[in-house]
Amino acid sequence: MLLTIMYQIMWIFMVATYVEGGSHKPNIIIVLADDLGYTDAGFHGGDQIPTPHIDKLAHEGIILDNYYTAMICTPSRAALLTGRHPMQLGLQHGVVAPPCPFGLALNETLLPQYLKKFGYVTHMIGKWHLGFFTQEYTPTHRGFDSHLGFWSGRTDYFSHENGGKRGAGLDFWENMTVAREYNGSYGTELFGDRAVDLIMSHNQSKPFFLYLPHQAVHAGIPPQPLKAPQEYLDRFKFIKHDGRRRYAAMLSVLDDSIGNLTAALKKSGMYENTILIFSTDNGGPADGFDGNYASNWPLRGCKYTNWEGGVRAASFIHSPLLKNPGTTSHHLMHISDWLPTIMSAIGEKLPSNIDYYGVDQWPSIQFNVSSARNEIMHNYDDGAGAIRYGDYKLVICCTENEMNGWYPEERSYIGANQKLYIHCGERNSSLPSCTSADKYCLFDLASDPCEYNNIASLMPELAERLYRKLMTFADAAQPPRNKPSDPASHPSKHNGHWTDWLDKHPVL
């Protein structure tokens, strides 16, 4: 404890010297991949899909080994940008679907709004997914100076349309203008090119913030949700499964775009004073779930579950400003921790009147001291949930249609040379399985990271205590903000595109 306090004092002194000396605050770039599988990233052991640019940044930065997100898109994005838990925000129940009139509450302050107070230029490129039924909920009304991208949860990678059986509508925006001129441009490349342009044209008298939530590798819309330029598809002819081959091509485009972004930072001279954060928003959808073929192997479950495969995520931080690059942090971290961590890194404080769930991880990242976090409330919704406390995880399991198993099938690929980042313990056949019939299940992630063995019967007092902690947090949660679909939202009523349909004068 004394050593931790000493390191925190050292960091406060360093920040004060840094700011008083007149140096520019560090540039902040957050790259958020969408639906990336835990083992698809090379730095976690994947050897089927080369990700050299991502891997180089990870290995030269700090890999975050015990890092967690929400299990789906909207809650993770809300937690990242507010520093608050999805259950504090009423966003614990599913995602914001395009025709549903709700979103992240307007009384929440977002990361770009904080950064603008300290002189930052703030840009967003990519996927929003936090509501758009009125303009007040959209990116350029919530702290971003500019936005190029889409407001909903998924679009076609080339046409940029989103929609279902009753017809699709365009969802692509340049600030508050419908951007029809990008039809035919591949989304991942388009977003990567815009990031390079913003970096190269930035006036470096002001600090720079870029939030880059990529479309990749989330599935697009039917009839072919997994699309990539032909040259990338050709790189992976050796993958026999069509869905997995397409997924690999999509991830390869993402990796190249990150390589271009890094090159632009170095060419512009911004690299030396930039903190780059990489994360995915949740675990990968495996085995065809949600139309995709990510790999979280050997972790259990996938996106939309509270199993490790749904919430344990690939992440790292990279910067010349780091004190111990080339290392791995094993400290527990949650996606909501980024906001207070970033504020600490730039030498600023958050308001004291807001109940943040996120904690400042900057001393832990910089000096490898103990994390301020020892537990994570994953979620509780519709009778299912999970909490991690230290090495123990309590799971209230689960709906029958969830992906509750392990998915090492050929289409997820386990390479002959693959060195798995996660080493599972042994299965104990004497222990009961974990099913929806159980009140709860308990796992020791230190010895059983793949959630094979339910030890609730062996440690009943701990299991009951964690259950009560989760229920107490759930009792204090905000009610879900979800609203039913509104037929008035449909693009057929708005010149063929999704828009802010409940405003008096929607964008046409």
Summary of the structure (lengths in Angstrom):
residues: 508
radius of gyration: 21.8
end to end distance: 58.5
largest distance: 64.5
contacts: 1786
relative contact order: 0.18
helix: 31%
strand: 18%
